[in-house]
Amino acid sequence: MTTFDDRERAFEAKFARDEEMMFRITARRNRLLGQWAAEHMGLNPAETDAYAKAVVQADFEEAGDEDIIRKLLGDLTAAGVDIDEASVRKAIEQQTIEARRQLIEAQR
């Protein structure tokens, strides 16, 4: 029975590590998205930092990416940036890849 218990604990530990890594990737991605949007809006460095933090906070409103898409699309449109939802979704994909790359590099 101990072999089964050991395997169960190992699977639980792996699941916890995987969930933590996904959380970190998503938070990093959202920060990168905030910086990307701030660049399009022409914000200065202090405003960019504050906006990136606001984007990270916005992701806690609901599960999934729809809250982030609404925030980015609304803020970019309000700032006079000509952008559509497909472009925001593409940026999400690109920044997810970049966030994963950065975190993997940081672990080396």
C-alpha atoms as an extended CHARMM CRD file, in Angstrom:
* protein
*
       108  EXT
         1         1  MET       CA              0.0000000000        0.0000000000        0.0000000000  PROA      1               0.0000000000
         2         2  THR       CA              2.8940000000        2.3890000000        0.5450000000  PROA      2               0.0000000000
         3         3  THR       CA              3.8310000000        2.3080000000       -3.1520000000  PROA      3               0.0000000000
         4         4  PHE       CA              0.3410000000        3.4880000000       -4.0370000000  PROA      4               0.0000000000
         5         5  ASP       CA              0.4870000000        6.2080000000       -1.3670000000  PROA      5               0.0000000000
         6         6  ASP       CA              3.8890000000        7.3610000000       -2.6310000000  PROA      6               0.0000000000
         7         7  ARG       CA              2.5950000000        7.5480000000       -6.1970000000  PROA      7               0.0000000000
         8         8  GLU       CA             -0.4650000000        9.4640000000       -5.0700000000  PROA      8               0.0000000000
         9         9  ARG       CA              1.6780000000       12.0000000000       -3.1960000000  PROA      9               0.0000000000
        10        10  ALA       CA              3.9720000000       12.3320000000       -6.2120000000  PROA      10              0.0000000000
        11        11  PHE       CA              1.0140000000       13.0340000000       -8.5170000000  PROA      11              0.0000000000
        12        12  GLU       CA             -0.3970000000       15.5770000000       -6.0590000000  PROA      12              0.0000000000
        13        13  ALA       CA              2.9710000000       17.3190000000       -5.7950000000  PROA      13              0.0000000000
        14        14  LYS       CA              3.3140000000       17.4330000000       -9.5930000000  PROA      14              0.0000000000
        15        15  PHE       CA             -0.1980000000       18.8140000000       -9.9410000000  PROA      15              0.0000000000
        16        16  ALA       CA              0.5690000000       21.5420000000       -7.3780000000  PROA      16              0.0000000000
        17        17  ARG       CA              3.8170000000       22.4730000000       -9.1860000000  PROA      17              0.0000000000
        18        18  ASP       CA              2.0560000000       22.5690000000      -12.5560000000  PROA      18              0.0000000000
        19        19  GLU       CA             -0.7410000000       24.7780000000      -11.1900000000  PROA      19              0.0000000000
        20        20  GLU       CA              1.7550000000       27.1580000000       -9.5940000000  PROA      20              0.0000000000
        21        21  MET       CA              3.7050000000       27.3790000000      -12.8560000000  PROA      21              0.0000000000
        22        22  MET       CA              0.5200000000       28.1350000000      -14.8360000000  PROA      22              0.0000000000
        23        23  PHE       CA             -0.3720000000       30.8670000000      -12.3440000000  PROA      23              0.0000000000
        24        24  ARG       CA              3.1000000000       32.3940000000      -12.6680000000  PROA      24              0.0000000000
        25        25  ILE       CA              2.9920000000       32.1990000000      -16.4780000000  PROA      25              0.0000000000
        26        26  THR       CA             -0.4250000000       33.8710000000      -16.5660000000  PROA      26              0.0000000000
        27        27  ALA       CA              0.6390000000       36.6510000000      -14.1870000000  PROA      27              0.0000000000
        28        28  ARG       CA              3.8310000000       37.2750000000      -16.1880000000  PROA      28              0.0000000000
        29        29  ARG       CA              1.8450000000       37.1900000000      -19.4390000000  PROA      29              0.0000000000
        30        30  ASN       CA             -0.6190000000       39.7510000000      -18.1030000000  PROA      30              0.0000000000
        31        31  ARG       CA              2.2150000000       42.0530000000      -17.0480000000  PROA      31              0.0000000000
        32        32  LEU       CA              3.7430000000       41.7400000000      -20.5240000000  PROA      32              0.0000000000
        33        33  LEU       CA              0.3300000000       42.4440000000      -22.0650000000  PROA      33              0.0000000000
        34        34  GLY       CA              0.0420000000       45.5750000000      -19.9390000000  PROA      34              0.0000000000
        35        35  GLN       CA              3.4280000000       46.7410000000      -21.1700000000  PROA      35              0.0000000000
        36        36  TRP       CA              2.4710000000       45.9280000000      -24.7670000000  PROA      36              0.0000000000
        37        37  ALA       CA             -0.7760000000       47.9010000000      -24.5090000000  PROA      37              0.0000000000
        38        38  ALA       CA              0.9240000000       50.7910000000      -22.7090000000  PROA      38              0.0000000000
        39        39  GLU       CA              3.4290000000       51.0330000000      -25.5480000000  PROA      39              0.0000000000
        40        40  HSD       CA              0.5690000000       51.2590000000      -28.0520000000  PROA      40              0.0000000000
        41        41  MET       CA             -1.0880000000       53.9490000000      -25.9260000000  PROA      41              0.0000000000
        42        42  GLY       CA              2.1350000000       55.9490000000      -25.6350000000  PROA      42              0.0000000000
        43        43  LEU       CA              2.3510000000       55.8460000000      -21.8310000000  PROA      43              0.0000000000
        44        44  ASN       CA              5.4850000000       56.9480000000      -19.9980000000  PROA      44              0.0000000000
        45        45  PRO       CA              7.5010000000       54.4330000000      -17.8940000000  PROA      45              0.0000000000
        46        46  ALA       CA              5.7030000000       55.1990000000      -14.6110000000  PROA      46              0.0000000000
        47        47  GLU       CA              2.2870000000       54.9650000000      -16.2700000000  PROA      47              0.0000000000
        48        48  THR       CA              3.3640000000       51.7610000000      -18.0360000000  PROA      48              0.0000000000
        49        49  ASP       CA              4.2950000000       50.1270000000      -14.7330000000  PROA      49              0.0000000000
        50        50  ALA       CA              1.0080000000       51.1500000000      -13.1150000000  PROA      50              0.0000000000
        51        51  TYR       CA             -0.9940000000       50.0120000000      -16.1270000000  PROA      51              0.0000000000
        52        52  ALA       CA              0.7700000000       46.6290000000      -16.2410000000  PROA      52              0.0000000000
        53        53  LYS       CA             -0.1350000000       46.0940000000      -12.5740000000  PROA      53              0.0000000000
        54        54  ALA       CA             -3.7500000000       47.0460000000      -13.3330000000  PROA      54              0.0000000000
        55        55  VAL       CA             -3.9000000000       44.4480000000      -16.1100000000  PROA      55              0.0000000000
        56        56  VAL       CA             -2.5950000000       41.7640000000      -13.7290000000  PROA      56              0.0000000000
        57        57  GLN       CA             -5.2890000000       42.7610000000      -11.1960000000  PROA      57              0.0000000000
        58        58  ALA       CA             -8.0020000000       42.7300000000      -13.8620000000  PROA      58              0.0000000000
        59        59  ASP       CA             -7.4410000000       39.0240000000      -14.4670000000  PROA      59              0.0000000000
        60        60  PHE       CA             -8.8160000000       38.2140000000      -11.0140000000  PROA      60              0.0000000000
        61        61  GLU       CA            -12.3180000000       39.4230000000      -11.9730000000  PROA      61              0.0000000000
        62        62  GLU       CA            -13.4070000000       36.1620000000      -13.6110000000  PROA      62              0.0000000000
        63        63  ALA       CA            -11.9870000000       32.8820000000      -14.8440000000  PROA      63              0.0000000000
        64        64  GLY       CA            -10.5030000000       32.8290000000      -18.3240000000  PROA      64              0.0000000000
        65        65  ASP       CA             -9.1090000000       35.5760000000      -20.5080000000  PROA      65              0.0000000000
        66        66  GLU       CA            -12.3160000000       37.4430000000      -21.3570000000  PROA      66              0.0000000000
        67        67  ASP       CA            -11.8140000000       39.9830000000      -18.5470000000  PROA      67              0.0000000000
        68        68  ILE       CA             -8.3200000000       40.7890000000      -19.8380000000  PROA      68              0.0000000000
        69        69  ILE       CA             -9.5390000000       41.0570000000      -23.4300000000  PROA      69              0.0000000000
        70        70  ARG       CA            -12.3310000000       43.4560000000      -22.4060000000  PROA      70              0.0000000000
        71        71  LYS       CA             -9.9110000000       45.6220000000      -20.3950000000  PROA      71              0.0000000000
        72        72  LEU       CA             -7.2330000000       45.7950000000      -23.0790000000  PROA      72              0.0000000000
        73        73  LEU       CA             -9.6810000000       46.3370000000      -25.9160000000  PROA      73              0.0000000000
        74        74  GLY       CA            -11.5920000000       48.9900000000      -23.9790000000  PROA      74              0.0000000000
        75        75  ASP       CA             -8.4910000000       50.8720000000      -22.8390000000  PROA      75              0.0000000000
        76        76  LEU       CA             -6.7900000000       50.7480000000      -26.2350000000  PROA      76              0.0000000000
        77        77  THR       CA             -9.9410000000       51.9080000000      -28.0140000000  PROA      77              0.0000000000
        78        78  ALA       CA            -10.4590000000       54.7060000000      -25.4700000000  PROA      78              0.0000000000
        79        79  ALA       CA             -6.8720000000       55.8360000000      -26.0920000000  PROA      79              0.0000000000
        80        80  GLY       CA             -7.6020000000       56.1150000000      -29.8160000000  PROA      80              0.0000000000
        81        81  VAL       CA             -5.6350000000       53.0230000000      -30.8490000000  PROA      81              0.0000000000
        82        82  ASP       CA             -7.1490000000       51.2990000000      -33.8790000000  PROA      82              0.0000000000
        83        83  ILE       CA             -7.2040000000       47.6590000000      -32.7760000000  PROA      83              0.0000000000
        84        84  ASP       CA             -9.5910000000       44.7220000000      -32.9350000000  PROA      84              0.0000000000
        85        85  GLU       CA            -10.2490000000       41.7270000000      -30.7080000000  PROA      85              0.0000000000
        86        86  ALA       CA             -8.2860000000       39.3770000000      -32.9790000000  PROA      86              0.0000000000
        87        87  SER       CA             -5.1690000000       41.5010000000      -32.5140000000  PROA      87              0.0000000000
        88        88  VAL       CA             -5.5750000000       41.4260000000      -28.7370000000  PROA      88              0.0000000000
        89        89  ARG       CA             -6.0380000000       37.6420000000      -28.7840000000  PROA      89              0.0000000000
        90        90  LYS       CA             -2.9080000000       37.2830000000      -30.9300000000  PROA      90              0.0000000000
        91        91  ALA       CA             -0.9780000000       39.4290000000      -28.4460000000  PROA      91              0.0000000000
        92        92  ILE       CA             -2.2010000000       37.1560000000      -25.6400000000  PROA      92              0.0000000000
        93        93  GLU       CA             -0.8370000000       34.1110000000      -27.4740000000  PROA      93              0.0000000000
        94        94  GLN       CA              2.5010000000       35.8000000000      -28.1690000000  PROA      94              0.0000000000
        95        95  GLN       CA              2.9210000000       37.0660000000      -24.6140000000  PROA      95              0.0000000000
        96        96  THR       CA              2.0240000000       33.6380000000      -23.2000000000  PROA      96              0.0000000000
        97        97  ILE       CA              4.9020000000       32.1410000000      -25.1680000000  PROA      97              0.0000000000
        98        98  GLU       CA              7.2340000000       34.9190000000      -24.0210000000  PROA      98              0.0000000000
        99        99  ALA       CA              6.1770000000       34.5720000000      -20.3710000000  PROA      99              0.0000000000
       100       100  ARG       CA              6.7820000000       30.8180000000      -20.4700000000  PROA      100             0.0000000000
       101       101  ARG       CA             10.2070000000       31.3840000000      -22.0620000000  PROA      101             0.0000000000
       102       102  GLN       CA             11.1790000000       33.9470000000      -19.4320000000  PROA      102             0.0000000000
       103       103  LEU       CA             10.1590000000       31.7050000000      -16.5440000000  PROA      103             0.0000000000
       104       104  ILE       CA             11.9800000000       28.6870000000      -17.9630000000  PROA      104             0.0000000000
       105       105  GLU       CA             15.1240000000       30.7940000000      -18.4460000000  PROA      105             0.0000000000
       106       106  ALA       CA             14.8590000000       32.1000000000      -14.8800000000  PROA      106             0.0000000000
       107       107  GLN       CA             14.8090000000       28.5330000000      -13.5360000000  PROA      107             0.0000000000
       108       108  ARG       CA             18.1020000000       27.5970000000      -15.1970000000  PROA      108             0.0000000000
